[in-house]
């Protein structure tokens, strides 16, 4: 998967030398991929932590 993305980005950068609009788009796309690679583990962990927090504290199990 990563190799496929790298090949696509390489192609976009190669074509971008010919077309300036594509260059701007490919740079932005590269930034999006870098952002997603850096923050996706954190985003994937968040739902698990939220689920644990809601399971840990349940108002119906509270004693009066």
C-alpha positions, 0 to 999 in steps of 0.5 A: 500500500505504501509503495503504491502511494509512493509510486503515485506521488512520484508520478505526480511530481514527475508530471508536475514539472510539465504542469504548474497546477498539477505541481501545486496539487501534488504538493498539497496531496503529499502534505495530506499523506504525511499528515495522515501517516503521522496522525492516523495511529492517534485517530485510530486509538481515540474510539477505543479509549472513548469506548473504554471510558463509557464502559468503565463508568455506567450511571445505571450501575451506580448505587444511590 
